Amino acid sequence: MLDWLIIGAGVHGVHLALALLSRAGVERDRIRLLDPHPNPLARWRQCSATVGMRFMRSPSVHHLDGPPFSLSNFARERGYNQKREFRPPYNRPSRRLFDEHCDALLASQRIAELCIRGRAVALTERGDRLEVEVEVETETETETITASRVVLALGSDRLARPAWAEALARDGLRLAHVFDDDFDASTLADADQLVVVGGGISAVQFALAQSRNRTSPVTLLTRKPLREAQFDSDPGWLGPLHLDGFRREPDMSRRRAMIDAARNRGTVPRDVLREFRRAERRGRVEVHEAQIIDARVARHGGVELWPQAGPIRSADRVVLATGFARARPGAWLDQSIAELGLPCAECGYPIVDRALRWHPRIHVSGGLAELELGPAARNVSGARMASERLLEHLCERRSVPRGQVVRLGTV
């Protein structure tokens, strides 16, 4: 039986595993990560590469290691060009540097050796342990993993698709979404009229990336004017400025409203927006504001987009860059919620304690922790907040001064 099973080997799962191994002293043979992808961080790398991300939106102190200046020190020690690999404001690292720092961390703790490839489909309690039923990629049957504690580090797993796109799919044409597992941007090479739907950072970055090797402009179709915001929530949500009042609020519905109001959904950082405007002036991209109410397969092939007002727009290919649905990650948890009596707010998200416990043996991170950690819970900074809570909890149980490494068995 494992001491710890982390479900999810993305940014949150890997950071938590590194924290447990290097800062809490958990033994390697007592911890595993479960994820359906072939390698740790595979989903992060796929999504960030697909949209053409060049620089992180977050500052250099937000990374997967513990010490805040680990990434900056890594860049200096490896001889990276500081001006080329960091961008103002906030000294934001390039995606290449961020990923290479991640590679070094993964190698330092041999994280890939601790990963089990499979998909969790059920979570049950058996006396003093938890059992996770897993669909293994290479097998036709499920297997069971037993652990003393489980950490749910699930990323967003349901894509947001406009109603008109869903209707088009029912008619036999499923539009590609940039975050589809099987999305392949190379299939767009022969599309003279490419339309990207969305108005946030992913849509703008993807339109820019596609425009660089095309002779015809890429059209960005957005419902509202493009909006600028450096971060997807105010930095005050990383500390007491906003979080103290948030945590004093006992009503989870009000906390949800505070989160929704704080999020800068559908926004673009200044440097990315400036690059887009330059490309627009040079005729590489076009932006059109329109509320699409219907879409149809054109007789000559391609797609016709019918706006609420204005002319019908034709496209050889339409790609959705509309982000993720607001639904709680992990639909497979519904049965566990019912059987274990896991408390949820009206929005369906977990109600957890300071240690991010949803159950005496189940901790959460990422989106599942946002009613406790606030609007930054899903980000790299949210992963760091989650690990601090978890380590604080473990140290309290062992009466160990905070920051001191301690060997922990089953807790």
C-alpha positions as CSV (number, residue, x, y, z in Angstrom):
1,M,0.0,0.0,0.0
2,L,1.2,3.5,-0.9
3,D,1.4,6.3,1.6
4,W,0.5,8.8,-1.2
5,L,-1.2,8.5,-4.5
6,I,-1.4,11.8,-6.5
7,I,-4.0,11.7,-9.2
8,G,-2.7,13.9,-12.0
9,A,0.9,14.4,-13.2
10,G,0.5,17.9,-14.5
11,V,1.8,21.1,-13.0
12,H,0.0,20.6,-9.7
13,G,0.7,16.9,-9.3
14,V,4.4,17.2,-10.2
15,H,4.9,20.2,-7.9
16,L,3.2,18.4,-5.0
17,A,5.2,15.2,-5.6
18,L,8.5,17.2,-5.6
19,A,7.4,18.9,-2.4
20,L,6.6,15.7,-0.6
21,L,9.8,14.0,-1.8
22,S,12.3,16.9,-1.2
23,R,10.7,18.9,1.6
24,A,8.6,16.3,3.5
25,G,11.0,13.4,3.1
26,V,8.4,10.9,1.8
27,E,10.2,7.8,0.6
28,R,10.2,7.1,-3.1
29,D,8.6,3.7,-2.8
30,R,5.7,5.2,-0.9
31,I,4.4,7.6,-3.5
32,R,3.1,7.4,-7.0
33,L,1.5,9.7,-9.6
34,L,-1.4,8.5,-11.7
35,D,-2.0,10.1,-15.1
36,P,-3.4,9.0,-18.5
37,H,-0.6,10.7,-20.5
38,P,2.7,9.0,-21.4
39,N,5.0,11.4,-19.4
40,P,4.7,13.9,-16.5
41,L,3.7,17.4,-17.6
42,A,2.7,16.0,-21.0
43,R,-0.7,17.8,-21.1
44,W,0.9,21.1,-20.1
45,R,3.6,20.8,-22.8
46,Q,1.0,19.9,-25.4
47,C,-1.3,22.8,-24.7
48,S,1.4,25.4,-24.3
49,A,3.1,24.3,-27.5
50,T,-0.1,24.1,-29.5
51,V,-1.1,27.7,-28.8
52,G,2.4,29.0,-29.5
53,M,3.1,30.3,-26.0
54,R,6.5,32.0,-26.0
55,F,6.6,33.5,-22.5
56,M,4.9,32.6,-19.3
57,R,2.1,34.9,-18.0
58,S,3.4,34.5,-14.4
59,P,6.7,35.8,-12.9
60,S,9.9,33.8,-12.6
61,V,9.2,33.0,-8.9
62,H,6.3,30.9,-9.9
63,H,7.7,27.5,-10.9
64,L,7.6,23.8,-9.7
65,D,10.5,23.9,-7.3
66,G,10.4,25.1,-3.7
67,P,12.8,28.0,-3.3
68,P,11.4,31.1,-5.0
69,F,14.5,32.0,-7.0
70,S,15.2,28.4,-8.1
71,L,14.4,29.2,-11.8
72,S,16.4,32.4,-11.8
73,N,19.4,30.7,-10.3
74,F,19.0,27.8,-12.8
75,A,19.1,30.3,-15.7
76,R,22.2,32.1,-14.4
77,E,24.1,28.9,-13.6
78,R,23.3,27.4,-17.0
79,G,24.4,30.6,-18.8
80,Y,21.0,31.5,-20.3
81,N,20.8,35.0,-21.9
82,Q,18.9,36.9,-19.3
83,K,17.5,39.5,-21.8
84,R,16.4,36.8,-24.2
85,E,14.8,34.4,-21.7
86,F,13.1,36.9,-19.4
87,R,10.5,39.4,-20.4
88,P,9.2,42.4,-18.4
89,P,7.1,43.1,-16.5
90,Y,7.7,40.8,-13.5
91,N,10.7,39.0,-15.0
92,R,8.6,36.4,-16.8
93,P,10.5,33.4,-18.1
94,S,10.3,32.0,-21.6
95,R,8.3,28.8,-22.0
96,R,11.5,27.1,-23.1
97,L,13.4,28.1,-19.9
98,F,10.4,27.1,-17.8
99,D,10.2,23.7,-19.4
100,E,14.0,23.1,-19.2
101,H,13.8,24.0,-15.5
102,C,11.0,21.5,-15.2
103,D,13.1,18.9,-16.9
104,A,15.9,19.4,-14.4
105,L,13.5,19.0,-11.5
106,L,11.9,15.9,-13.0
107,A,15.3,14.3,-13.5
108,S,16.5,15.3,-10.0
109,Q,13.8,13.2,-8.4
110,R,13.3,10.7,-11.2
111,I,9.6,11.6,-11.3
112,A,8.9,9.6,-14.5
113,E,9.8,6.4,-12.6
114,L,7.0,7.2,-10.1
115,C,4.3,7.6,-12.7
116,I,1.6,5.1,-13.4
117,R,-0.1,5.5,-16.8
118,G,-3.9,5.2,-16.4
119,R,-7.1,6.9,-15.7
120,A,-8.9,7.0,-12.4
121,V,-12.5,5.9,-12.6
122,A,-13.6,5.3,-9.0
123,L,-12.4,6.2,-5.5
124,T,-13.7,4.2,-2.5
125,E,-12.8,3.8,1.2
126,R,-11.8,0.5,2.7
127,G,-11.3,0.8,6.4
128,D,-8.0,2.7,7.0
129,R,-7.2,3.0,3.3
130,L,-8.5,4.3,0.0
131,E,-8.8,2.3,-3.2
132,V,-8.6,3.9,-6.6
133,E,-9.9,1.9,-9.6
134,V,-7.8,2.6,-12.6
135,E,-8.3,2.0,-16.3
136,V,-4.8,1.2,-17.5
137,E,-3.9,2.3,-21.1
138,T,-2.4,-1.1,-22.1
139,E,-5.1,-3.3,-20.5
140,T,-8.7,-4.0,-21.2
141,E,-9.6,-4.5,-17.5
142,T,-9.2,-2.2,-14.5
143,E,-6.8,-2.5,-11.6
144,T,-6.9,-1.1,-8.1
145,I,-4.3,1.1,-6.4
146,T,-4.4,1.2,-2.6
147,A,-3.1,4.2,-0.7
148,S,-3.3,5.7,2.8
149,R,-3.9,9.2,1.3
150,V,-4.9,10.5,-2.1
151,V,-4.3,13.9,-3.5
152,L,-6.7,15.0,-6.3
153,A,-4.5,17.2,-8.6
154,L,-6.9,17.3,-11.5
155,G,-6.7,19.8,-14.3
156,S,-9.6,21.2,-16.2
157,D,-11.0,18.3,-18.3
158,R,-14.0,19.7,-20.0
159,L,-13.7,22.0,-23.0
160,A,-15.9,25.0,-23.5
161,R,-17.6,24.8,-26.9
162,P,-20.2,27.4,-28.2
163,A,-23.8,26.1,-28.6
164,W,-23.6,26.6,-32.3
165,A,-20.5,24.4,-32.5
166,E,-22.3,21.7,-30.6
167,A,-25.2,21.9,-33.0
168,L,-22.8,21.7,-35.9
169,A,-21.3,18.5,-34.4
170,R,-24.7,17.0,-34.2
171,D,-25.0,17.6,-38.0
172,G,-21.8,15.6,-38.5
173,L,-19.0,18.3,-38.4
174,R,-17.0,18.4,-35.2
175,L,-14.9,21.5,-35.0
176,A,-11.4,21.1,-33.6
177,H,-10.6,22.7,-30.3
178,V,-6.9,23.7,-29.7
179,F,-7.0,21.8,-26.4
180,D,-8.4,18.5,-27.9
181,D,-6.0,15.7,-27.0
182,D,-5.7,14.8,-30.7
183,F,-5.5,18.3,-32.0
184,D,-2.9,18.6,-34.8
185,A,-2.1,22.1,-36.1
186,S,-0.3,20.8,-39.1
187,T,-3.7,19.8,-40.7
188,L,-4.4,23.5,-41.1
189,A,-1.6,24.2,-43.5
190,D,-3.8,24.0,-46.6
191,A,-6.6,26.3,-45.2
192,D,-6.7,29.6,-47.0
193,Q,-9.5,31.0,-44.8
194,L,-8.7,30.0,-41.2
195,V,-10.9,31.3,-38.5
196,V,-10.0,31.1,-34.8
197,V,-12.8,31.5,-32.4
198,G,-12.1,33.0,-29.0
199,G,-10.9,36.2,-27.3
200,G,-8.5,35.2,-24.6
201,I,-4.8,34.7,-24.4
202,S,-4.9,31.2,-26.0
203,A,-6.9,32.4,-29.0
204,V,-4.7,35.4,-29.6
205,Q,-1.5,33.4,-29.2
206,F,-2.8,30.6,-31.5
207,A,-3.9,33.1,-34.2
208,L,-0.4,34.7,-34.0
209,A,1.4,31.4,-34.2
210,Q,-0.7,30.3,-37.3
211,S,-0.2,33.7,-39.0
212,R,3.6,33.4,-39.0
213,N,3.8,30.9,-41.9
214,R,0.8,32.0,-44.0
215,T,0.3,34.2,-47.0
216,S,-3.4,34.8,-46.2
217,P,-4.4,36.5,-42.9
218,V,-5.8,34.5,-40.0
219,T,-9.2,35.7,-38.7
220,L,-9.8,35.9,-35.0
221,L,-13.5,35.9,-34.3
222,T,-14.4,37.2,-30.8
223,R,-17.7,38.1,-29.1
224,K,-16.2,41.2,-27.4
225,P,-13.3,43.6,-27.9
226,L,-10.0,42.2,-26.9
227,R,-9.2,43.1,-23.2
228,E,-5.8,43.6,-21.7
229,A,-4.8,42.2,-18.3
230,Q,-1.3,41.2,-17.2
231,F,-2.6,38.4,-15.0
232,D,-5.8,36.3,-14.9
233,S,-6.5,37.6,-11.4
234,D,-5.1,40.5,-9.4
235,P,-1.8,39.6,-7.6
236,G,-3.5,40.7,-4.3
237,W,-5.1,37.2,-4.4
238,L,-1.8,35.6,-3.7
239,G,-1.6,37.1,-0.2
240,P,-3.6,38.6,2.7
241,L,-4.7,41.7,0.7
242,H,-7.6,39.8,-0.8
243,L,-7.4,36.4,0.7
244,D,-8.0,37.4,4.4
245,G,-11.4,38.7,3.6
246,F,-12.1,35.8,1.3
247,R,-11.4,33.3,4.0
248,R,-13.5,35.1,6.6
249,E,-16.5,34.7,4.3
250,P,-18.4,31.6,5.5
251,D,-20.9,31.5,2.7
252,M,-19.5,29.4,-0.2
253,S,-21.9,30.9,-2.7
254,R,-20.4,34.3,-1.9
255,R,-16.9,32.9,-2.2
256,R,-17.8,31.6,-5.6
257,A,-19.1,35.1,-6.6
258,M,-15.9,36.6,-5.4
259,I,-13.8,34.2,-7.5
260,D,-15.9,34.8,-10.6
261,A,-15.6,38.6,-10.1
262,A,-11.8,38.4,-9.6
263,R,-11.0,36.3,-12.6
264,N,-9.9,38.2,-15.7
265,R,-11.3,35.6,-18.1
266,G,-10.8,36.2,-21.8
267,T,-7.9,38.7,-21.3
268,V,-4.5,39.1,-23.0
269,P,-1.3,40.4,-21.4
270,R,0.0,43.7,-22.8
271,D,3.0,42.3,-24.7
272,V,1.0,39.6,-26.5
273,L,-1.7,42.1,-27.3
274,R,0.9,44.5,-28.7
275,E,2.3,41.8,-30.9
276,F,-1.2,40.9,-32.2
277,R,-1.8,44.6,-33.0
278,R,1.4,44.8,-35.0
279,A,0.5,41.6,-36.9
280,E,-2.9,43.2,-37.6
281,R,-1.4,46.3,-39.0
282,R,0.8,44.2,-41.3
283,G,-2.2,42.3,-42.6
284,R,-1.2,38.9,-41.0
285,V,-4.3,38.7,-38.8
286,E,-7.8,40.2,-38.7
287,V,-10.1,40.5,-35.8
288,H,-13.9,40.6,-36.1
289,E,-16.4,41.0,-33.3
290,A,-19.5,39.0,-33.8
291,Q,-22.0,37.0,-31.8
292,I,-22.4,33.7,-33.8
293,I,-25.8,32.2,-33.5
294,D,-25.6,29.5,-36.1
295,A,-23.2,27.6,-38.3
296,R,-23.7,25.4,-41.3
297,V,-21.7,23.2,-43.6
298,A,-21.2,25.2,-46.8
299,R,-22.2,23.6,-50.1
300,H,-18.7,24.1,-51.6
301,G,-17.1,22.7,-48.4
302,G,-15.9,24.5,-45.3
303,V,-18.1,26.3,-42.8
304,E,-20.5,29.2,-42.9
305,L,-20.8,31.2,-39.7
306,W,-24.0,33.1,-39.2
307,P,-23.7,36.1,-36.9
308,Q,-26.5,37.9,-35.0
309,A,-25.8,40.9,-37.1
310,G,-23.7,41.5,-40.2
311,P,-22.6,39.3,-43.1
312,I,-22.3,35.6,-43.1
313,R,-18.6,34.6,-42.8
314,S,-17.1,31.7,-44.7
315,A,-14.1,29.6,-43.6
316,D,-12.2,26.7,-44.9
317,R,-11.4,25.7,-41.4
318,V,-12.7,26.9,-38.0
319,V,-10.7,26.2,-34.8
320,L,-12.1,26.8,-31.4
321,A,-9.9,28.4,-28.8
322,T,-12.6,28.9,-26.2
323,G,-10.9,27.6,-23.2
324,F,-12.4,25.2,-20.6
325,A,-15.9,24.8,-19.2
326,R,-16.5,26.0,-15.7
327,A,-17.6,22.6,-14.5
328,R,-15.8,20.9,-11.6
329,P,-13.0,18.7,-12.8
330,G,-13.4,15.0,-12.5
331,A,-16.9,13.9,-13.4
332,W,-15.9,10.4,-12.3
333,L,-15.9,11.7,-8.7
334,D,-19.7,11.9,-8.6
335,Q,-20.2,8.5,-7.1
336,S,-17.4,9.0,-4.6
337,I,-19.0,12.2,-3.5
338,A,-22.3,10.4,-2.8
339,E,-20.7,7.3,-1.2
340,L,-18.2,9.2,1.1
341,G,-20.5,12.1,1.8
342,L,-17.9,14.6,0.5
343,P,-19.2,18.1,1.1
344,C,-19.8,20.4,-1.9
345,A,-21.0,23.9,-2.4
346,E,-23.9,24.7,-4.6
347,C,-21.5,25.2,-7.5
348,G,-20.4,21.5,-7.1
349,Y,-16.9,22.3,-5.9
350,P,-15.4,20.8,-2.7
351,I,-15.7,22.4,0.7
352,V,-12.3,21.7,2.3
353,D,-10.4,22.7,5.4
354,R,-7.2,24.7,5.7
355,A,-5.1,21.6,4.9
356,L,-7.2,21.2,1.7
357,R,-8.8,18.0,3.1
358,W,-12.1,17.0,1.5
359,H,-12.0,13.8,3.6
360,P,-9.6,12.7,6.3
361,R,-7.6,10.9,3.6
362,I,-8.3,13.0,0.5
363,H,-6.5,16.3,-0.2
364,V,-7.2,18.5,-3.3
365,S,-5.2,21.0,-5.4
366,G,-5.9,23.1,-8.5
367,G,-9.5,24.0,-9.4
368,L,-10.8,21.6,-6.7
369,A,-9.2,23.8,-4.1
370,E,-10.4,27.2,-5.3
371,L,-13.1,27.7,-2.6
372,E,-10.3,27.7,-0.1
373,L,-7.4,29.2,-2.1
374,G,-9.2,31.7,-4.2
375,P,-9.1,32.6,-7.9
376,A,-5.4,31.8,-8.4
377,A,-5.9,28.1,-7.3
378,R,-5.6,26.7,-10.8
379,N,-2.3,28.5,-11.6
380,V,1.4,27.6,-10.8
381,S,1.0,30.0,-7.9
382,G,-2.0,28.0,-6.8
383,A,0.1,24.8,-6.8
384,R,2.7,26.5,-4.6
385,M,-0.1,27.6,-2.2
386,A,-1.4,24.1,-2.1
387,S,2.0,22.6,-1.3
388,E,2.5,25.1,1.5
389,R,-0.8,24.1,3.1
390,L,0.0,20.4,2.8
391,L,3.5,20.8,4.2
392,E,2.2,23.0,7.0
393,H,-0.4,20.3,7.9
394,L,2.3,17.5,7.9
395,C,4.6,19.5,10.1
396,E,1.9,20.3,12.6
397,R,1.1,16.6,12.8
398,R,4.7,15.8,13.5
399,S,5.4,18.9,15.6
400,V,8.2,19.9,13.3
401,P,9.3,23.5,12.8
402,R,8.1,24.8,9.4
403,G,10.7,24.5,6.7
404,Q,12.6,21.6,8.3
405,V,12.7,18.4,6.3
406,V,11.2,15.5,8.2
407,R,11.0,11.8,7.3
408,L,7.3,10.9,7.1
409,G,5.7,7.5,6.9
410,T,2.0,7.0,6.7
411,V,0.3,10.1,8.1
